[in-house]
Amino acid sequence: MKSLLIAATAAFLLLPGATRSAEIKLLASGAIKEAYLELLPDFEKASGHKVAAAWSSTTDIQKRVAAGEAADLVILGNSGTEELIKAGTLLPSTRAVFAKSGIYVAVRAGATVPDISSAKAVKNSVLAAGSVAYSEGASGTYLVRMFQELGIYDQVKSKASIAKANEPVGEKLVRREAEIGFHQLSELLPVKGIQIVGPLPPELQYVTVFSGAIHSRAKEPDAAAALIRFLATPAVGTSIKTHGLEPG
């Protein structure tokens, strides 16, 4: 897989404007962090560029960029990308979809496994739990709406433990700050000491699309464009599946 990635990268990078070595500032969702930490060294080796990556939640990234923070490439939940494009902060012509991830349910390892087989079962399991964890990011935004539609948001709100930017929901389970947690699969997989019960049932499932674009004030737009090309190669799409993501 490594050799395939490097070969694919080299083929995409042999284009005008992509040969000068540069440092690319990447600001991206933590949902893709584990996959990209594995992939970015291949890009650096093939291209000669370096990537300085910062990770956060979609909500935090959108706020930071809207407030004036610049990066060469910004990747976040699709709704955030669209808002930043409308604001003129990200360049629409460079927009790309990088990955998708559904929401999964987890508990602490050894804990009783809740029933999540249907919307009614999820509702009952959440009501029965003493505490519930979810993130402040893209999945958490959806979950608030889901709890409202299930008619249980007031009960959930009083016992919610909300994970901040760069805080995995799974760690709240390990620390016994919550009995049941909801997060993208890609962010649950790296956490030790939890049991991933499974995905939300189809009638409740929400797939977050992670997209992004080059910043309008990017210092290294050509190098950022080369990184986008790399991240769109089929070999990369195959690799990210092992991290709980689906290709865009």
Sequence and secondary structure as in RCSB ss.txt:
>XXXX:A:sequence
MKSLLIAATAAFLLLPGATRSAEIKLLASGAIKEAYLELLPDFEKASGHKVAAAWSSTTDIQKRVAAGEAADLVI
LGNSGTEELIKAGTLLPSTRAVFAKSGIYVAVRAGATVPDISSAKAVKNSVLAAGSVAYSEGASGTYLVRMFQEL
GIYDQVKSKASIAKANEPVGEKLVRREAEIGFHQLSELLPVKGIQIVGPLPPELQYVTVFSGAIHSRAKEPDAAA
ALIRFLATPAVGTSIKTHGLEPG
>XXXX:A:secstr
 HHHHHHHHHHHH STT  S  EEEEEEEGGGHHHHHHHHHHHHHHH  EEEEEEE HHHHHHHHHTT   SEEE
EEHHHHHHHHHTTSB GGG EEEEEEEEEEEEETTS     SSHHHHHHHHHHSS EEEESSHHHHHHHHHHHHT
T HHHHHTTEEEE TT  HHHHHHTTS SEEEEEHHHHTT TTEEEEEE  TTT  EEEEEEEEBTT S HHHHH
HHHHHHTSHHHHHHHGGGT EE 
